[in-house]
Amino acid sequence: MRFPKDFLFGAASAAYQVEGAWNEDGKGVSNWDVFSKIPGKTFNGTNGDVAVDHYHRYKEDIKLMAEMGLESYRFSISWPRIIPNGDGEVNPKGIEFYNNVINECLKYGIVPFVTLYHWDLPQVLEENGGWTNKKTIDAFERYAQVCFESFGDRVKHWITFNEAVVFCSLGYLTGAHPPGIVNDVKKYFQATHNVFLAHAKVVNNYKKLKQYGEIGITHVFAPAFSVDNEPDNIFAAKHANEYNTNWYYDPVLKGEYPSYVVNQLKEKGWLPDWTEEELEILKNSADKNDFIGLNYYQPGRVMKNYEPVVECEHTREKSTGAPGNASFDGVYKTVMMEDKKYTKWGWEISPEGLLDGLRMLKERYGDVKIYITENGLGDEDPIIEGEIVDIPRIKYIEEHLKACKEAIKIGINLKGYYAWSVIDLLSWLNGYKKQYGFIYVDHNDNLNRKKKLSFHWYKHIIETRGEEL
Ligand code: BG6
């Protein structure tokens, strides 16, 4: 079987991780520009000031993408490049940059798939409470509107937010991401609600413009599975899915929050401040959402937790809920299992987990249209005689694409796959040593680009539409 004609083979990036030019051409300061410079926050103090200089080299990069046969490029727009202080003047140079990127994609027939928010919030808004402040919702609506009006004639695929669970939990529970707040559960849930509301409002606005494109949201998808058949552990996995999956997809796809979580939040005093009117907006926008994007890296292997919740290290790998740690509420813990395979960073490699997770989503949400908006292997790539022989990455993507094929066969409405990432980039807290790309960037030689083995492999997969998989 070949992948269907309307299935998009793509690859992705995000503004802060590739662009650099952090203070050029009128760009405002983002929360990440500030946070990454706080001593001890990132690996070796790395930051995205220069990143891989995509801002100046986008033409070269998109040319390489075209050579790889990429059908679609998922990238994000940096909000502070468009509206430097979050809610004030629009920066014409920012608009010009993304016009250039979009036009360059279209020149080669590459479909631009655009994320509005991939974590880089204008610092001014962060200082005023970030996603816990409802004014950020209004500012986001305005920013989104500027983007639709400026680029919507050519961009027909929009993602509002990337992974609310990650930027809210790392931002307000573990402090690993900005604003670096630890253990404020109330703020965590407030931020998630504000994000869902912002999403709903922006979806409504987009539909009113009648630009005839599609709009959805992307979440990190880490379906939880019990480690065994013990009822306590099965219950723990259900609890994890309620908090990490249903809490994130229900408000978007069903227009209401899962009652299991709502009841517990009420009891514990963690319920976000919301109004009837806001809940009504969620309800009325659910059927306008066109798709969901899944960033799938790994499932969670879950069991009941009996130990007290200890203060976690402030890294993504060691955060609450990551393998080896209890959830923030102490109900379950995620564990590493002997019979599973893991990456060097301890992330489980499980294509079966993707397929089982997709089945789970189909059961709850029916035939919703799905894109895998990220999936890939973070590794330190071997270099042999000057060639980057990233065979583990090829294996990883191959196995996950096979799972996608299987998913289509069993009737899951899967319409595209975006490998993470198109090019080596800044891995937030891990600097540049955790590589994900098809294109290598030489940090010892002027950030020169080089094709990896996986580049040629993915080109072949796209050309043959995955027939051999
Ligand atoms: C996703 C993000 O959570 O995972 C990406 O959307 C990120 O931006 C990717 O790079 C991999 O995570 P990490 O921490 O390995 O870079």
Residues whose N, C-alpha, C, O or C-beta is under 5 A from the ligand:
A	BS01	BG6	A14 G378 L426 S427 W428
